[in-house]
């Protein structure tokens, strides 16, 4: 069976669950969204992933979020956050690094 950690990122809460390929839920939770500190936002997300990894052999991560990013210049496009996770290493990249281009 394949397990996935899924996130629904909202303005008030980040909801998360562990699901399988059939859509069955194994765990659910939520925590308050961090809207002002990207590094804290990332760390909160990674903590949930690491907790799920302790109980399930994760095959992937799905992230859903509302909103849009409008780049008004090349420099503002570079400021857009980019999260790339690789399971099981959970390596993250920022927008200025090669993996996000």
Protein Blocks (a to p, Z undefined) as FASTA:
>chain_A
ZZdddddddfkbccdddddfkopafbdcdddddfkbmklmmmmmmmmmmmmmmmpccfbd
cdddedddddfbfklmmmpccdddddfklpacdfkbmklZZ
